[in-house]
Every structure is written in C-alpha cells, then in structure tokens.
Amino acid sequence: MRLGKDLVAAAATPVVLGILAEGESYGYAILQRIADLSGGELEWSDGMLYPLLHRLERLGHVDSEWRQSPGGRARKHYRLSVQGASTLADQRRQWSVIGGVLDQVWPGGPDDRQPRLALGLG
Amino acid sequence: MTTEQAHTLDELVASWRSWMERRDALSVRDVDELESHLRDRVDSLTAAGFADDEAFLIAVKRLGGIDDLSREYAAEHSGRLWKQLVLDDSARSGDGEAATSAVPFLHRANGLAVALALGVGAGIAVKATELLTGEPELVVRNIAVLVLPFLAAWFAWLRRPPVATLIGVAAAFAVVTLALNLYPFDGGSSTVTFATQNSATAVLATIGSIVALWLVTGIVEAGGVWQSDRTRMDFLRFSGEWLVYFVLIAIVGGALSGLTIAVFASIQVEIMPFIGEWVLPCGAAGAVLVAAWLVGAKQRVIENIAPVLTKVFTPLFTLMMLALIVAAVMQWNLVDGSRDLLIAFDLVLVVVVALLVYSISARDPAIPPGWFDRLQVLMLAAALVVDGIVLVAMVARTGEFGWSANKTASLGLNLILLTNLAWAAWLQVGFVRRRVPFGTIERWQTGFLPIYLGWAGIIVLAFPPVFGFV
C-alpha cells in the first residue's frame, strides 16, 4: 500500500515534530525512526526531509546545531523548541479530531475496531 | 583493497557534491548535511552486504531526483535564487580558502577593513591638502594624484605585484605630481571655481592625469602582468563595474545628503556647508575605494552590470547615430556646428568604444556570430560615417582658427578612436563572416590601452609647455 502524496505531506510536520519531541535527532535518524514506526509505509525521498526541517527551523519550531558524531562525521542536530512543542500539541488536537471523525464515518474498518467504535458511538 | 574502495567512495561523493553545489538553491552547508545523510545511508547499506559503489547508487537514488530536491529547497529558501552579497566568509567555497574560521581579520569580507581604511585615507588626503594649501582648485587639479595612490595601494595589497612594478608605478605617480604642480599654469590663484579660472592646459592636464593614472593603477591591479591581454581585459571589466558602482553610490549618497540637509533644515540647523565642505569631498574620495572593494566582493556573486547596459543601449545608440546621419545629410549643418562639436563627438566615440569593449568583455568566444554582432557592425559603420563628416568639417575650420590646446587634444583623441573603430569595424565584419576569430577582436581593443595611456601622458606632460601653459 502506498500512502497518498498529499496525506504524506500533511502528516510530515506532526510526525517529525513528534519524533523530535522524543529527544533531539538528525536527519538520517529521523527517517530511520519514521521507517521503524510506520513499518516502511510512511516514506518519501530521503532528501525531502531537509527542506522540511529547514522550514520548521525558520518558523522557530526547531533549533539546530552542527555536531561531530562519535565517528567524526559532522551532523546537523535538530531539537524541538518551546514554540515547536506547543505547535505539536496543537497539531495533535487537530489530528485527533480528524481521527475521531474518520473512526465514526468508517464503521468496521479492516483492523476490527468494532468495540471501540461502538463505545465511541454510544 | 578496502582502502582503494574507500578512496573510490570519496571520489564518488566528491563528484556528487560538485554536482549538487552547482544548484543555486542549495548552500554549501545544505550539501554538507545531505552528504552526512548520504554517508550514513551508505554505511548501513554496506553493513547489509552491498559494495561501496552499489550502496552509493542506492543512497543517491533514495535522496530523490536532484531537480525535485532543488525545487523543494528553492521553495523554502527562495531568497537564494536572488544572488546576494554575503559578507560572511563561512558561506564561501571553491576559493581555495577551505578554512572558514581561520580567516585573518584583514582578509575578512574580502578585505573590507583595508578598503575602508584606505578610503578614509583618501578622504583625509583630499581634505588635508585643501586645508593646508587653502586652494580648492589645487585639490581639483591634483585629484588623481591624491586619490588614486590609495586605489593602487588597495590593489598592491590585494594582488602583491613584484616590487619593480610598484617602483615603476610610484615613479609614474611622482612624475605626474611634479608636472601638475611645478608647471606654471596661468590663472587659478586664490579663486574658488576652477573651470573658469584654470587655464585650458591645466584642465586638460587634470583630465589626462586621471586617465593616465587610472591606467597606471591598472598595472598594479594586473599584478604587474600588464602585457597579457587577459589581465588587460580583466582591468577593463573592473573599470566598467567600478564606474557603475561609483555612480550608484554617488546617486544614493546625494539623495541621502539632500534628505539630511532637509531634515536638519526643518529644525533650523544649517548643515549645508558641512555637507559641502566635508561629507562631499571625503565621501567621493572614499567611494572610489568602496566601489573598488564592491567590484571584487561581488565578482563571483552578481552578474556584471556593464555588459547588460551595453546590450540595452547598443540598439538605442545606433538608432541615435543613424538619425544624426539622416539629419546631417538633410541639413548639412554639422559643418556650422558649435566650437565644442569635436569634443561632443569625442564623447560619442568614447561611448561607441565602451559599448563595443563591454560587449566583448562579456561575450563567450565560443558562440557563433549572431544578430547582436551584426548590429555592432551597423553601430561601428554609423559611428565612422558620423565622425568622418565631423572630422572633415573641423579640420577645415581649425585651419581657419588655428590650433588651440583643446582642439589639438580632442583631435588627437578623435584620430585615435577613429583608428580603433575603423579597424574594429573591419574585424567585426570579418567575425560576422566567420573569417576572423573572436580573440583577434579582443586583442585589438586591449592593445589600445597603452595608446590611450600614451596620449594621456602627452597631454599631461607635453601639452602645457607646448601651448605656453595657457
């Protein structure tokens, strides 16, 4: 299954912010984490992550810093800023609204959520 | 075997880097970040059993198409598509100056500190001379001698020419200084305006000294290698860009001064004399150095503007001259024109030569002749016809009125430029017909620099005694 392009683009910001909320990280590690979390389903060209990170930095959601890895390789590390944390919380609320709506209009999805949906409907 | 493979990977990465760095939207730091990613990816793939070159190909493929990627970067960093003058050396690359943090203070921002110090020095030199002698017209006559040594010093600092070159240039400056100040020019004592008071030979000597010392300064700029047509063309490029920046600085400086005067006038503070006596002379002298610094600082960043102006004005100027020919033929009144006709047409020819030189300076020699080259043939032909008419008329009239210093100087310049343009037109026709290589046209123009220098030198050194200092 391939996720739609627009959906990936929309999900990219909250996913990246969410991963950075776990602790500071750098581009390659962020992509590895996304691949692990989504089982390889949520994917885009590796390079595209960086313009996104730069945009988040310009908006003030993340801070960055160049550091040497233990192996001597220079890496640009990104860290969630205070403002980024509140943006993430905001995005999280928005996504849960959408998730809640979708759960209600799609009764009996492929992964057997009948009981929970019934609970939600009730 | 493993070291050889590692070497290959570094080579692959290096060639990938040079490819990426050509994209305007990606800064060097961006490519650093992508390289770090690429190497991480390659490491994990080789750990999974791929060979280095295979891993590299996969990693590059996974980064995404370079066009898509640079479009994404451009969307985020749209400002980068507008080339900016960056004073921070850390963003520079490919300059041989790999060490970013170890740039000594004087070399930072392309030597801005040195340029500013020399600019202040030039301003002080102008102002100190005026205060010490109390004769403003003396400052005006010596303006090249006062300001251009600082420009020469700037180039000497930048290019480190051989000592012999510096001695030769210093000697030229000394000779001109002595000529300008020891010749007993008529008039010009304790009067403020110079144009009416200084004798014609003094004014000519002033103009000649500016041209001559500018070209001599070019020898320092060339690092002493003044015989090479490459360095001569580089100095011509520099001169064009310098003029553009100087004029821009002058316009903005003038506007700012006007605004300052107006603002202070509104609170009843009269600062006009201060602006006129201090800011203007010091600012103009300093701007010579700042403009020179700007040309060097933006050289790799912004496209040369003089050739762009050339492209715009060549068609218009050609039209103007064709209209002039038509008007002259209809009325035949050029012959009865004013006394300054020859000087005006010297300026026309100077503009034509400049239009030609600056289009040459930016032309890719490999491109075959096109419509613009044909247009230049037309421009040169029109200039030759116009100047032929004027020259015949003026020589006839000079026979009546005799040879003044002004007439002789402008006639000499006219003949030099006419010779230049006549042969340049012939070469241009040959180039359009693909008989003459482009390099010949270029060499013909750069070969004229010593001739200009010679004529300017004659006007400074020989004209005043020959014409009795009047």
HADDOCK unambig.tbl for C-alpha pairs under 7 A between the chains (distance, minus, plus):
assign (segid A and resid 27 and name CA) (segid B and resid 37 and name CA) 6.84 0.50 0.50
assign (segid A and resid 28 and name CA) (segid B and resid 37 and name CA) 5.49 0.50 0.50
assign (segid A and resid 28 and name CA) (segid B and resid 40 and name CA) 6.95 0.50 0.50
assign (segid A and resid 45 and name CA) (segid B and resid 62 and name CA) 5.63 0.50 0.50
assign (segid A and resid 45 and name CA) (segid B and resid 63 and name CA) 5.33 0.50 0.50
assign (segid A and resid 45 and name CA) (segid B and resid 64 and name CA) 4.85 0.50 0.50
assign (segid A and resid 46 and name CA) (segid B and resid 62 and name CA) 5.64 0.50 0.50
assign (segid A and resid 46 and name CA) (segid B and resid 63 and name CA) 4.37 0.50 0.50
assign (segid A and resid 46 and name CA) (segid B and resid 64 and name CA) 6.46 0.50 0.50
assign (segid A and resid 47 and name CA) (segid B and resid 63 and name CA) 4.40 0.50 0.50
assign (segid A and resid 47 and name CA) (segid B and resid 64 and name CA) 5.96 0.50 0.50
assign (segid A and resid 47 and name CA) (segid B and resid 69 and name CA) 6.49 0.50 0.50
assign (segid A and resid 48 and name CA) (segid B and resid 69 and name CA) 6.32 0.50 0.50
assign (segid A and resid 51 and name CA) (segid B and resid 72 and name CA) 6.20 0.50 0.50
assign (segid A and resid 51 and name CA) (segid B and resid 73 and name CA) 5.33 0.50 0.50
assign (segid A and resid 51 and name CA) (segid B and resid 76 and name CA) 6.31 0.50 0.50
assign (segid A and resid 55 and name CA) (segid B and resid 76 and name CA) 6.20 0.50 0.50
assign (segid A and resid 73 and name CA) (segid B and resid 36 and name CA) 6.77 0.50 0.50
assign (segid A and resid 74 and name CA) (segid B and resid 36 and name CA) 6.66 0.50 0.50
assign (segid A and resid 75 and name CA) (segid B and resid 33 and name CA) 6.51 0.50 0.50
assign (segid A and resid 75 and name CA) (segid B and resid 36 and name CA) 6.28 0.50 0.50
assign (segid A and resid 76 and name CA) (segid B and resid 33 and name CA) 6.46 0.50 0.50
